Amino acid sequence: MIQSTTGDKAGPDVRPYGTWPSPVSAGLVAGRTVALSDVRVDGGDIYWIEGRPAEGGRRVLVRARADVVADVTPAPFDVGTRVHEYGGGAYAVRDGRIAFSNRRDGSLWLLENGNPRCLCARAGLRYADLTFSPDGRFLFCVREDHRAVDEEPAAAIVVLDCAEAGDPAFNDGVPLVMGPDFLSSPRPSPDGRYLAWIEWDHPAMPWDATRLRIASLLCEGDDPPRLAAPWTAAGGKGLAESVIEPCWDATGRLLALSDRSGWWNLYAFDTTFGAPKALAPMHAEIGQPHWVFGLRSYVPLDNGDILAMVIEAGEARLVSIHDGKATAVTLGSPSGCPVPVAGAGFAWLDAPSDNAAAVVRGQPGQTPHVLRRATELPLGAADIALPRPIEFPLPGGDGAGHAFFYAPANARYIGPAGEKPPLVVMAHGGPTGRASAAFSFKVQWWTSRGFAVVDVNYGGSVGFGRAYRQRLEGQWGVVDVDDCIAACDHLARTGQVDPARIVIRGSSAGGLTVLLALARSDLFAAGTSLYGVTDLRALARDTHKFESRYLDTLVGPYPADEATYLARSPLTQVAGIHVPVLFLQGLDDAVVPPAQAESMVAALRARGVPCALYEFAGEGHGFRQEATIRRAWELELAFYQQVLALPVSPAPAVDLVADGQAQAL
């Protein structure tokens, strides 16, 4: 029976935790929310990409010109790229000229005066990290060649002549750099004399060891430029140094981020083979793991200062770097470094803790002007759970772990006196990634219904320095699981959650953490794996090129360390799992193929463990379509309400079976 806690009908009602009616509906999350990304500026024009679930997940390039917002790319164009499968850097703009990749077929297009013209459309080729030459005529990009069926896709940096009107079916770009396993960030100098880029080879990932390379750009007549006399400015020669995000300032000085000090910090390089110079060294990170192309953690300004986004103890802040000193800058809550707009401050993707993300324009110290918000929230301040950074002791006295904790929040309801809320534990993907304090429906969906949430930055997460990142080396499936369990122990011991009602969820790499946590601990009442890893051997054999040697560092070389792969695979730990498990999987997933979930479900059912598998056609590694997103959230909520026996009406009925097929609700 619903009762007022004070007798005042305007006050909050008492309801059991986990049963609160919520304004965060599936329709709001799936249909009325767009994904915003990749903010760029061309003079006074501001561009960004919108992912629209209501249009099947299509990504649209949008422009704000004098605060008039309009789509730039019409249907059926889908602005994106599948290079490295995760994409990024799918468009470039300079002086009103726009180049973009169409994700659906990998074709490359040029947009001038509103008229799209195909530059290249050869089957099997993909393009990313697009960058115009200083005069706007040539387009530099990373090309990934999938035409050789039985070989790894070949990487190259190529250049295309935007003025050439050849047959796009035979134009695939003039190669400038070939040979390294991976290439990124082709960046010409402002005077057009040099090209800088990043390269690395198996088994390294870009946060392990890369090389910053520079070469002279030679131009002869109307021919595309070519490279001469390349040299390595940083990294290489067996060094465990991650160099990322090269960028030239207006004076022709080359900047880049390096973690040679143990932290991604900013360095200046020159073209005379001199030693790099550290700019404002700090025990904090300027930089992010390069899962996608086109990330931007700092921006040189015309006055010689450098604006940078710093991550310290997992939380982001802005600083201005000048003469070796970093000064705090108040400019909203950017998810990437803001970029200057001609004569009008800065533009950025704002990602606060208390509101949906938005593309904004503004000045330091002022309230930014919103150009587009991901959605308008039907929530008051009391409905939004805010992140509280917590530290907790790690097993064996190995320092402190890190997480964001969210208490339940709903202005209309409170839990019964003496009752502790159920806890949803979140293990982020990657595993080289981080939990963010930005507003997210994956948190608010639960907290608005009376669940507490802990989003764990387990060992291996970024934002805490290279040493913290390296805690996961050779220990994936151990350290991440231990840290998640330690976070739960801390919250239960301090009386903040109900220790008998803890569930754990994770996607991709986080799915492996979920399943191993269920196998190793009796803390959890249930778990959800979204397109999660279940068989490390199959992952090493079958996944795409970018991650095909990732496990060499996280687990060990394969097949030499096959015994470790077996021991760390959830598929071999089925005997330890005794609680219900929900699996959500895209059928077109090339990163973690559907067979991973299907094999795990078969093994669990064979042992009589209740589980359900839902597979979604047309979905890859991450869900994009409105119907899928809506269905996934509804299923997971019903799953927890069922396994925790929460008193909701009508009672949820996910068909958890030990054999046969799971049925729809």
KEBAFI-53587 format. One line per 3 residues: number of its first residue (from 0); for each residue x negated, y, z of C-alpha. Coordinates in pm, whole numbers, plus 50000, padded with zeros to 5 digits. Example, Ala and Ser with C-alpha at 12.3 -4.5 7.8 and 13.67 -1.06 7.14 Angstrom:
BEGIN
0> 48770,49550,50780 | 48633,49894,50714
***
This chain:
BEGIN
0> 50000,50000,50000 | 49864,50344,49902 | 49835,50582,50192
3> 49716,50937,50236 | 49416,50958,50467 | 49542,51273,50636
6> 49916,51270,50583 | 49868,51557,50339 | 50005,51446,50003
9> 49747,51667,49832 | 49463,51474,49994 | 49289,51168,49851
12> 49461,50831,49879 | 49304,50524,50031 | 49244,50239,49787
15> 48998,49950,49796 | 48670,50026,49627 | 48656,49904,49269
18> 49031,49946,49213 | 49064,50322,49174 | 49254,50446,48867
21> 49002,50646,48668 | 49020,50938,48426 | 48720,50782,48249
24> 48924,50577,48004 | 48807,50341,47731 | 48954,50585,47479
27> 48743,50868,47619 | 48422,50665,47618 | 48473,50499,47281
30> 48685,50725,47064 | 48653,51081,47188 | 48280,51087,47253
33> 48014,51140,46987 | 47645,51061,47020 | 47424,51369,46976
36> 47056,51350,46881 | 46759,51492,46692 | 46805,51869,46724
39> 46595,52067,46474 | 46571,52428,46366 | 46516,52593,46028
42> 46482,52968,46079 | 46808,53066,46245 | 46993,52746,46150
45> 47031,52465,46404 | 47075,52103,46294 | 47155,51780,46475
48> 47290,51430,46414 | 47629,51313,46541 | 47708,50945,46575
51> 48086,50905,46545 | 48239,50580,46676 | 48575,50677,46523
54> 48406,50663,46180 | 48256,50321,46235 | 47947,50468,46400
57> 47855,50680,46096 | 47584,50938,46167 | 47650,51283,46025
60> 47404,51571,45986 | 47563,51886,46130 | 47450,52250,46106
63> 47526,52560,46313 | 47473,52879,46114 | 47561,53199,46299
66> 47757,52977,46541 | 47971,52838,46256 | 47944,52459,46289
69> 47996,52241,45981 | 47904,51896,45851 | 47617,51891,45604
72> 47633,51531,45482 | 47970,51408,45351 | 48105,51055,45374
75> 47995,50790,45307 | 47638,50905,45387 | 47507,50763,45715
78> 47199,50961,45820 | 46962,50713,45976 | 46687,50464,45909
81> 46605,50106,46004 | 46226,50143,46002 | 46107,49947,46309
84> 46483,49864,46338 | 46521,50147,46591 | 46473,50428,46338
87> 46436,50798,46418 | 46300,51089,46217 | 46569,51029,45955
90> 46582,51386,45824 | 46368,51694,45768 | 46464,52051,45687
93> 46258,52343,45559 | 46377,52670,45407 | 46726,52533,45353
96> 46606,52219,45176 | 46708,51896,45351 | 46569,51547,45301
99> 46740,51252,45468 | 46754,50875,45472 | 47083,50694,45414
102> 47085,50410,45666 | 47324,50189,45474 | 47087,50114,45187
105> 46757,50282,45284 | 46778,50535,44999 | 46616,50878,45035
108> 46805,51194,44939 | 46736,51563,44887 | 47006,51819,44961
111> 46975,52163,44799 | 47255,52418,44788 | 47498,52152,44907
114> 47418,51913,44619 | 47267,51574,44710 | 47010,51423,44473
117> 46864,51077,44519 | 46484,51075,44544 | 46435,50702,44569
120> 46656,50396,44599 | 46446,50084,44563 | 46584,49774,44731
123> 46372,49659,45025 | 46217,49999,45103 | 46291,50202,45415
126> 46172,50554,45505 | 46135,50741,45834 | 45951,51029,46006
129> 46021,51267,45717 | 45808,51585,45707 | 45790,51854,45438
132> 45463,52002,45318 | 45411,52369,45417 | 45536,52487,45076
135> 45836,52252,45089 | 45757,52080,44760 | 45628,51748,44890
138> 45776,51510,45143 | 45553,51298,45367 | 45707,50993,45532
141> 45647,50648,45672 | 45752,50374,45431 | 45831,50019,45541
144> 45826,49765,45257 | 46045,49456,45304 | 46020,49326,44947
147> 45783,49036,45027 | 46027,48790,45183 | 45773,48558,45349
150> 45543,48832,45481 | 45563,49102,45744 | 45695,49435,45615
153> 45403,49653,45507 | 45363,50003,45650 | 45237,50302,45453
156> 45237,50679,45468 | 45357,50802,45131 | 45422,51136,44966
159> 45705,51219,44726 | 45734,51513,44490 | 46070,51679,44559
162> 46048,51874,44232 | 46018,51559,44023 | 46342,51433,43870
165> 46240,51076,43790 | 46449,50762,43810 | 46507,50695,44185
168> 46517,50320,44117 | 46145,50334,44024 | 46022,50602,44261
171> 45885,50467,44588 | 45633,50736,44684 | 45257,50770,44633
174> 45069,50584,44909 | 44824,50791,45113 | 44752,50554,45404
177> 44779,50176,45400 | 44623,49897,45602 | 44716,49949,45968
180> 45002,49737,46095 | 45193,50048,46204 | 45193,50415,46108
183> 45379,50720,46232 | 45383,51097,46259 | 45240,51224,45927
186> 45185,51594,46003 | 45028,51836,45750 | 44843,52139,45885
189> 45003,52483,45829 | 44747,52570,45561 | 44794,52236,45383
192> 44427,52140,45419 | 44465,51843,45652 | 44698,51560,45739
195> 44712,51407,46088 | 44885,51081,46170 | 44905,50799,46428
198> 44823,50435,46360 | 44796,50112,46558 | 44770,49738,46510
201> 44906,49416,46655 | 44931,49326,46939 | 44943,49683,47075
204> 45261,49883,47112 | 45240,50263,47067 | 45227,50312,47446
207> 44933,50069,47473 | 44669,50174,47221 | 44685,50398,46914
210> 44451,50605,46698 | 44485,50970,46603 | 44354,51009,46249
213> 44282,51320,46043 | 44195,51353,45674 | 44150,51630,45423
216> 44441,51686,45186 | 44327,51741,44829 | 44566,51897,44580
219> 44498,51920,44208 | 44744,52105,43987 | 45096,51969,44010
222> 44987,51622,44118 | 45085,51490,44463 | 44814,51545,44724
225> 44565,51271,44811 | 44349,51209,45116 | 43971,51228,45153
228> 43721,51168,45433 | 43953,51041,45709 | 43819,51017,46064
231> 43940,50912,46408 | 43992,51198,46651 | 44105,50985,46949
234> 44167,50621,47036 | 44028,50320,46857 | 43713,50115,46919
237> 43888,49890,47168 | 44006,50180,47384 | 44328,50134,47580
240> 44443,50487,47500 | 44790,50584,47381 | 44775,50895,47161
243> 45112,51021,47038 | 45297,51320,46894 | 45037,51509,46688
246> 45139,51867,46611 | 44961,52167,46459 | 45005,52511,46612
249> 45025,52829,46403 | 44648,52884,46427 | 44567,52544,46277
252> 44471,52382,46607 | 44575,52017,46636 | 44752,51912,46954
255> 44846,51563,47070 | 44935,51370,47383 | 44698,51113,47533
258> 44713,50898,47845 | 44332,50869,47876 | 44360,51019,48227
261> 44628,50769,48330 | 44905,51014,48241 | 45032,51134,47904
264> 44894,51489,47902 | 44837,51751,47633 | 44503,51783,47453
267> 44368,52012,47183 | 44159,51870,46896 | 43967,52040,46621
270> 43863,51942,46272 | 43488,51958,46347 | 43465,51630,46539
273> 43446,51808,46875 | 43561,51646,47199 | 43929,51694,47284
276> 44012,51953,47546 | 44268,51884,47817 | 44533,52155,47850
279> 44680,52184,48202 | 44594,51835,48336 | 44858,51699,48573
282> 44969,51378,48744 | 45291,51378,48547 | 45392,51266,48199
285> 45434,51482,47892 | 45551,51214,47654 | 45793,50928,47607
288> 45760,50573,47476 | 45783,50581,47098 | 46060,50335,47036
291> 46187,50575,46770 | 46023,50820,46532 | 46045,51195,46562
294> 46030,51238,46940 | 45930,51583,47058 | 45792,51640,47409
297> 45626,51978,47351 | 45641,52274,47112 | 45372,52538,47039
300> 45516,52890,47053 | 45421,53191,46843 | 45270,53371,47144
303> 45017,53093,47196 | 45197,52928,47488 | 45317,52569,47472
306> 45659,52466,47599 | 45657,52110,47732 | 45896,51865,47893
309> 45732,51701,48193 | 45852,51381,48359 | 45749,51358,48723
312> 45866,51077,48951 | 46114,50984,48680 | 46277,51329,48661
315> 46237,51576,48374 | 46154,51946,48397 | 46024,52217,48162
318> 45697,52403,48188 | 45513,52667,47988 | 45142,52597,47943
321> 44908,52897,47919 | 44535,52920,47991 | 44528,52581,48158
324> 44821,52649,48390 | 45173,52506,48380 | 45453,52737,48493
327> 45808,52618,48555 | 46070,52727,48301 | 46445,52731,48368
330> 46619,52628,48048 | 46907,52391,48116 | 46850,52016,48132
333> 46692,51923,47799 | 46653,51560,47694 | 46369,51663,47462
336> 46164,51977,47432 | 46367,52280,47312 | 46266,52437,46981
339> 46256,52811,46908 | 46526,52966,46692 | 46426,53265,46480
342> 46506,53573,46686 | 46750,53389,46912 | 46580,53193,47191
345> 46582,52814,47177 | 46800,52521,47072 | 46805,52182,47242
348> 47008,51881,47341 | 47120,51954,47696 | 47172,51647,47915
351> 47275,51758,48266 | 47377,51525,48546 | 47723,51680,48585
354> 47854,51712,48229 | 47846,51542,47892 | 47549,51611,47667
357> 47570,51914,47437 | 47375,52084,47160 | 47312,52434,47294
360> 47132,52758,47218 | 46998,52992,47485 | 46726,53185,47663
363> 46535,53098,47983 | 46730,53189,48294 | 47061,53232,48109
366> 47366,53012,48071 | 47327,52839,47733 | 47586,52872,47456
369> 47739,52535,47365 | 47750,52458,46993 | 47882,52103,47024
372> 47958,51890,47328 | 47969,51512,47308 | 48314,51523,47465
375> 48525,51743,47688 | 48547,51572,48025 | 48882,51545,48202
378> 48686,51549,48527 | 48640,51791,48812 | 48318,51826,49007
381> 48444,51582,49273 | 48504,51315,49004 | 48140,51306,48892
384> 47882,51095,49073 | 47546,51271,49090 | 47213,51086,49091
387> 47016,51064,49413 | 46652,50960,49360 | 46557,50687,49604
390> 46236,50506,49687 | 46230,50159,49836 | 45952,49929,49960
393> 45821,49685,49703 | 45756,49318,49778 | 45421,49250,49938
396> 45375,49611,50042 | 45286,49710,49686 | 45387,50076,49722
399> 45732,50217,49647 | 45987,50140,49380 | 46206,50403,49219
402> 46574,50426,49126 | 46870,50660,49095 | 47158,50582,49330
405> 47515,50694,49262 | 47786,50679,49528 | 48150,50629,49421
408> 48320,50955,49319 | 48686,51023,49245 | 48872,51330,49376
411> 49197,51135,49413 | 49075,50831,49607 | 48855,50719,49894
414> 48776,50374,50021 | 48921,50223,50339 | 48745,50306,50664
417> 48470,50060,50740 | 48458,49919,50387 | 48141,49946,50180
420> 48162,49978,49801 | 48061,49703,49559 | 47736,49773,49377
423> 47658,49764,49004 | 47284,49722,48946 | 47156,49848,48610
426> 46833,49722,48451 | 46733,49946,48161 | 46617,49816,47826
429> 46274,49826,47676 | 46145,49706,47913 | 45916,50003,47845
432> 46174,50273,47908 | 46322,50461,48200 | 46643,50528,48385
435> 46754,50887,48329 | 46938,51126,48561 | 47148,51257,48270
438> 47526,51219,48278 | 47623,50882,48138 | 47949,50697,48101
441> 47767,50373,48177 | 47744,50513,48532 | 48062,50719,48559
444> 48280,50435,48426 | 48195,50246,48747 | 48163,50521,49007
447> 48498,50676,48914 | 48657,50336,48987 | 48499,50302,49329
450> 48178,50115,49251 | 47836,50234,49360 | 47558,50218,49098
453> 47182,50186,49124 | 46980,50245,48805 | 46638,50094,48871
456> 46308,50227,48734 | 46133,49896,48789 | 45760,49847,48739
459> 45684,49904,48372 | 45905,50211,48350 | 45766,50535,48210
462> 45749,50866,48392 | 45524,50739,48671 | 45188,50712,48494
465> 45008,50436,48306 | 44927,50233,48620 | 45297,50201,48706
468> 45368,50109,48346 | 45100,49841,48361 | 45260,49672,48662
471> 45467,49480,48408 | 45174,49358,48198 | 45183,48979,48209
474> 45463,49004,48464 | 45782,49062,48266 | 46052,48856,48429
477> 45877,48883,48766 | 45808,49245,48862 | 46129,49383,48707
480> 46337,49119,48884 | 46157,49170,49216 | 46211,49547,49197
483> 46583,49512,49123 | 46623,49274,49415 | 46422,49508,49640
486> 46649,49801,49547 | 46956,49594,49641 | 46798,49484,49969
489> 46724,49846,50057 | 47077,49966,49984 | 47237,49677,50170
492> 47002,49709,50468 | 47074,50081,50498 | 47449,50018,50491
495> 47526,50196,50164 | 47684,49904,49976 | 47860,49574,50039
498> 47592,49302,50016 | 47858,49040,49934 | 47976,49229,49623
501> 47673,49304,49406 | 47677,49255,49029 | 47399,49323,48780
504> 47411,49432,48417 | 47151,49504,48149 | 47108,49528,47773
507> 46834,49391,47548 | 46525,49346,47767 | 46746,49434,48064
510> 46955,49128,47980 | 46656,48904,48052 | 46611,49079,48387
513> 46979,49018,48466 | 46970,48647,48390 | 46646,48582,48578
516> 46775,48779,48876 | 47081,48555,48883 | 46856,48248,48869
519> 46617,48362,49142 | 46844,48529,49396 | 47177,48464,49565
522> 47233,48838,49611 | 47445,48869,49299 | 47807,48770,49253
525> 47797,48795,48872 | 47601,48939,48582 | 47651,49082,48234
528> 47399,49050,47952 | 47451,49280,47654 | 47255,49149,47353
531> 46997,49028,47605 | 46688,48812,47566 | 46735,48451,47679
534> 46455,48256,47503 | 46112,48418,47496 | 45970,48160,47257
537> 46247,48225,47006 | 46200,48599,47052 | 45828,48569,46977
540> 45903,48365,46664 | 46212,48539,46530 | 46218,48907,46623
543> 46126,49188,46386 | 45774,49311,46311 | 45764,49608,46552
546> 45815,49385,46858 | 45675,49059,46723 | 45360,49088,46940
549> 45510,49293,47223 | 45521,48982,47440 | 45143,48936,47415
552> 45116,49213,47674 | 45434,49147,47871 | 45396,48769,47898
555> 45080,48647,47722 | 44965,48537,47375 | 45194,48289,47204
558> 45171,47993,47161 | 44863,47975,47385 | 45071,48074,47690
561> 45377,47871,47593 | 45411,47736,47947 | 45461,48090,48077
564> 45713,48162,47803 | 45910,47859,47912 | 45894,47948,48280
567> 46008,48307,48218 | 46291,48226,47977 | 46641,48237,48126
570> 46725,47943,47901 | 46498,47720,48113 | 46625,47866,48442
573> 46989,47771,48394 | 46979,47536,48694 | 46931,47835,48923
576> 47241,48022,48799 | 47560,47944,48987 | 47768,48261,48939
579> 47979,48376,48642 | 47806,48545,48348 | 47949,48761,48069
582> 47769,48790,47734 | 47839,49066,47479 | 47660,49032,47146
585> 47645,49192,46800 | 47647,48944,46514 | 47416,49159,46298
588> 47147,49201,46567 | 46801,49167,46410 | 46614,49245,46734
591> 46775,48985,46961 | 46963,48752,46723 | 47302,48604,46827
594> 47147,48259,46866 | 46986,48382,47190 | 47323,48439,47361
597> 47483,48135,47201 | 47211,47898,47327 | 47233,48038,47679
600> 47610,48007,47690 | 47593,47646,47571 | 47338,47562,47841
603> 47543,47727,48116 | 47865,47557,48009 | 47690,47222,47998
606> 47614,47267,48369 | 47964,47385,48452 | 47871,47749,48513
609> 48165,47978,48425 | 48074,48219,48146 | 48225,48402,47850
612> 48073,48509,47519 | 48220,48782,47300 | 48058,48846,46963
615> 48126,49152,46748 | 48108,49155,46370 | 47928,49446,46207
618> 47734,49535,46523 | 47356,49528,46560 | 47130,49596,46857
621> 47358,49838,47037 | 47726,49897,46971 | 47843,50180,46742
624> 48205,50116,46648 | 48495,50254,46848 | 48682,49923,46873
627> 48369,49740,46992 | 48275,50000,47253 | 48630,50009,47391
630> 48655,49630,47403 | 48315,49585,47568 | 48394,49824,47855
633> 48737,49678,47914 | 48599,49323,47920 | 48322,49402,48163
636> 48553,49585,48403 | 48805,49301,48398 | 48521,49052,48449
639> 48398,49218,48770 | 48747,49274,48903 | 48816,48906,48850
642> 48500,48757,48998 | 48506,48997,49296 | 48878,48926,49350
645> 48959,49296,49359 | 49328,49368,49425 | 49433,49519,49092
648> 49759,49476,48905 | 49798,49310,48667 | 49528,49067,48772
651> 49248,49046,48512 | 49205,48716,48332 | 48879,48683,48141
654> 48876,48315,48047 | 48554,48193,48206 | 48499,47838,48084
657> 48238,47569,48116 | 48300,47436,47766 | 48495,47536,47458
660> 48543,47893,47342 | 48611,48196,47561 | 48951,48342,47490
663> 49049,48706,47463 | 49217,48875,47756
***
